Amino acid sequence: MTDFDFTSCPFLKEQLCFLTYFDFCENAKIIKFIYEGLETNAKIFYKWYVYANIHMNEYFKDKIWDYLNAEEDNEIYSDLILSISKYKVR
Protein backbone atom coordinates (compact mmCIF):
# COMPACT_ATOMS: atom_id res chain seq x y z
CA MET A 1 0.00 0.00 0.00
CA THR A 2 1.06 3.55 -0.56
CA ASP A 3 0.24 6.81 1.18
CA PHE A 4 -2.17 7.49 -1.66
CA ASP A 5 -4.38 4.66 -0.43
CA PHE A 6 -5.25 6.63 2.68
CA THR A 7 -5.32 10.17 1.38
CA SER A 8 -7.91 9.36 -1.24
CA CYS A 9 -10.80 6.97 -0.70
CA PRO A 10 -13.66 7.31 -3.18
CA PHE A 11 -16.13 5.79 -0.70
CA LEU A 12 -15.56 8.43 2.01
CA LYS A 13 -16.10 12.14 2.15
CA GLU A 14 -12.77 13.91 1.76
CA GLN A 15 -13.10 15.42 5.26
CA LEU A 16 -13.11 11.92 6.82
CA CYS A 17 -9.78 10.92 5.29
CA PHE A 18 -6.51 11.12 7.21
CA LEU A 19 -3.04 9.68 6.85
CA THR A 20 -1.44 9.86 10.29
CA TYR A 21 -2.54 10.18 13.90
CA PHE A 22 -1.42 13.82 13.73
CA ASP A 23 -3.76 14.38 10.77
CA PHE A 24 -6.66 12.79 12.60
CA CYS A 25 -6.12 14.81 15.78
CA GLU A 26 -5.85 18.04 13.83
CA ASN A 27 -9.32 17.41 12.37
CA ALA A 28 -10.83 15.23 15.11
CA LYS A 29 -13.86 17.39 15.90
CA ILE A 30 -15.01 17.80 12.29
CA ILE A 31 -14.35 14.11 11.58
CA LYS A 32 -16.45 13.14 14.61
CA PHE A 33 -19.25 15.51 13.57
CA ILE A 34 -19.41 13.95 10.09
CA TYR A 35 -18.97 10.41 11.49
CA GLU A 36 -21.95 10.84 13.81
CA GLY A 37 -24.15 11.56 10.78
CA LEU A 38 -23.17 8.36 8.96
CA GLU A 39 -25.50 5.41 8.67
CA THR A 40 -24.55 2.13 10.37
CA ASN A 41 -23.03 0.50 7.28
CA ALA A 42 -20.93 3.58 6.58
CA LYS A 43 -19.67 3.53 10.18
CA ILE A 44 -18.66 -0.11 9.76
CA PHE A 45 -16.78 0.78 6.57
CA TYR A 46 -15.10 3.68 8.35
CA LYS A 47 -13.92 1.32 11.08
CA TRP A 48 -12.23 -0.77 8.38
CA TYR A 49 -10.66 2.43 7.04
CA VAL A 50 -9.32 3.42 10.48
CA TYR A 51 -7.90 -0.02 11.29
CA ALA A 52 -6.38 -0.51 7.82
CA ASN A 53 -4.09 2.49 8.30
CA ILE A 54 -0.47 1.34 8.09
CA HIS A 55 0.95 4.53 9.62
CA MET A 56 0.01 3.78 13.23
CA ASN A 57 -0.24 0.83 15.56
CA GLU A 58 -3.42 -0.51 17.10
CA TYR A 59 -3.06 1.61 20.26
CA PHE A 60 -3.66 4.80 18.26
CA LYS A 61 -6.38 3.23 16.13
CA ASP A 62 -8.18 2.28 19.34
CA LYS A 63 -7.83 5.87 20.61
CA ILE A 64 -9.42 7.15 17.41
CA TRP A 65 -12.22 4.60 17.50
CA ASP A 66 -12.97 5.25 21.19
CA TYR A 67 -13.14 8.98 20.52
CA LEU A 68 -15.45 8.59 17.54
CA ASN A 69 -17.88 6.42 19.48
CA ALA A 70 -17.85 8.21 22.85
CA GLU A 71 -21.03 9.97 23.90
CA GLU A 72 -19.22 12.50 26.09
CA ASP A 73 -16.00 13.37 24.32
CA ASN A 74 -14.26 15.97 26.52
CA GLU A 75 -12.20 13.50 28.56
CA ILE A 76 -11.63 11.16 25.64
CA TYR A 77 -10.71 14.09 23.38
CA SER A 78 -8.13 15.23 25.95
CA ASP A 79 -6.69 11.70 26.06
CA LEU A 80 -6.61 11.61 22.26
CA ILE A 81 -4.63 14.85 22.13
CA LEU A 82 -2.29 13.90 24.99
CA SER A 83 -1.40 10.70 23.13
CA ILE A 84 0.13 12.74 20.31
CA SER A 85 3.35 12.90 22.32
CA LYS A 86 3.60 9.07 22.17
CA TYR A 87 2.98 8.81 18.43
CA LYS A 88 5.69 8.17 15.88
CA VAL A 89 4.86 7.73 12.21
CA ARG A 90 5.60 4.17 11.10
C-alpha positions as CSV (number, residue, x, y, z in Angstrom):
1,M,0.0,0.0,0.0
2,T,1.1,3.5,-0.6
3,D,0.2,6.8,1.2
4,F,-2.2,7.5,-1.7
5,D,-4.4,4.7,-0.4
6,F,-5.2,6.6,2.7
7,T,-5.3,10.2,1.4
8,S,-7.9,9.4,-1.2
9,C,-10.8,7.0,-0.7
10,P,-13.7,7.3,-3.2
11,F,-16.1,5.8,-0.7
12,L,-15.6,8.4,2.0
13,K,-16.1,12.1,2.1
14,E,-12.8,13.9,1.8
15,Q,-13.1,15.4,5.3
16,L,-13.1,11.9,6.8
17,C,-9.8,10.9,5.3
18,F,-6.5,11.1,7.2
19,L,-3.0,9.7,6.8
20,T,-1.4,9.9,10.3
21,Y,-2.5,10.2,13.9
22,F,-1.4,13.8,13.7
23,D,-3.8,14.4,10.8
24,F,-6.7,12.8,12.6
25,C,-6.1,14.8,15.8
26,E,-5.9,18.0,13.8
27,N,-9.3,17.4,12.4
28,A,-10.8,15.2,15.1
29,K,-13.9,17.4,15.9
30,I,-15.0,17.8,12.3
31,I,-14.4,14.1,11.6
32,K,-16.5,13.1,14.6
33,F,-19.2,15.5,13.6
34,I,-19.4,13.9,10.1
35,Y,-19.0,10.4,11.5
36,E,-22.0,10.8,13.8
37,G,-24.2,11.6,10.8
38,L,-23.2,8.4,9.0
39,E,-25.5,5.4,8.7
40,T,-24.6,2.1,10.4
41,N,-23.0,0.5,7.3
42,A,-20.9,3.6,6.6
43,K,-19.7,3.5,10.2
44,I,-18.7,-0.1,9.8
45,F,-16.8,0.8,6.6
46,Y,-15.1,3.7,8.3
47,K,-13.9,1.3,11.1
48,W,-12.2,-0.8,8.4
49,Y,-10.7,2.4,7.0
50,V,-9.3,3.4,10.5
51,Y,-7.9,0.0,11.3
52,A,-6.4,-0.5,7.8
53,N,-4.1,2.5,8.3
54,I,-0.5,1.3,8.1
55,H,0.9,4.5,9.6
56,M,0.0,3.8,13.2
57,N,-0.2,0.8,15.6
58,E,-3.4,-0.5,17.1
59,Y,-3.1,1.6,20.3
60,F,-3.7,4.8,18.3
61,K,-6.4,3.2,16.1
62,D,-8.2,2.3,19.3
63,K,-7.8,5.9,20.6
64,I,-9.4,7.1,17.4
65,W,-12.2,4.6,17.5
66,D,-13.0,5.2,21.2
67,Y,-13.1,9.0,20.5
68,L,-15.4,8.6,17.5
69,N,-17.9,6.4,19.5
70,A,-17.8,8.2,22.8
71,E,-21.0,10.0,23.9
72,E,-19.2,12.5,26.1
73,D,-16.0,13.4,24.3
74,N,-14.3,16.0,26.5
75,E,-12.2,13.5,28.6
76,I,-11.6,11.2,25.6
77,Y,-10.7,14.1,23.4
78,S,-8.1,15.2,26.0
79,D,-6.7,11.7,26.1
80,L,-6.6,11.6,22.3
81,I,-4.6,14.8,22.1
82,L,-2.3,13.9,25.0
83,S,-1.4,10.7,23.1
84,I,0.1,12.7,20.3
85,S,3.3,12.9,22.3
86,K,3.6,9.1,22.2
87,Y,3.0,8.8,18.4
88,K,5.7,8.2,15.9
89,V,4.9,7.7,12.2
90,R,5.6,4.2,11.1
